[in-house]
Amino acid sequence: MACAAVVAFGSPVFAQQMMLAPLPPERPFDLDLQIKPGAPPIVVVPAPPVEASLATTTGPAPTLAQPDDDEGPEWPQRTPGQVGEEPAFDPNEKPDKPGISTDPGTSIICLPPVLKGILGKIAEKYGAVKVTSTWRPPWRARRGSYHKRCEAMDFRVPGVRPRTVLEWARNLPEVGGNKVYWNGLIHIDTGPRRPW
């Protein structure tokens, strides 16, 4: 008959048997960055023409990622023709400030210049844009998500119908993947041009 040995807490044998959990990966940017009063504003650099950016790109071509649906009880999946076909939005919502703003804990610092350029064009056209998501850790993003590489952004334009914004943005040649979620957020990424 085998008997299990009892190991006392704090003993050297106990320390050898313990498994330490791995540390989470470092953040690619500082989410706790505090902008001090009087600091210079964040400057959005216009994106280079698509032809120029494609000519200077090295490495393998981007692969078609699975969509960042992020479906859940708060973001129901609907099919065309269902009641509530239009994404949610508040026509009376006022922007926090003109230009580009972000939700707390969200940063656009990691975004590539092409996405910053798209944000700048949207803010110029509509007056304001609110970014709600950029980089996501692997455990919060779907497999193949461009958010894991900070090559995707979710945003809204306060007071403007999301489909109107997306239809205008789709005409920009640098827009890759694009979608309007049913909660009214708009997704644009650097992947191949595709809606889903």
Buried (B, 14 or more C-beta within 10 A) or exposed (E): EEEEEEEEEEEEEEEEEEEEEEEEEEEBBEEEEEEEEEEEEEEBEEBBEEEEBEEEEEEEEBEEBEBBBBEEEEBEEEEEEEEEEEBEBEEEBEBEEEBBBBBEEBBBBBBEBBBBBBBBBBBEEBBBBBBBBBBBEEEEBBEEBBBBBBBBBBBBBBBBBBBEBBEBBEEBEBBBBBBBBBBBBBBBBBBEEEEE
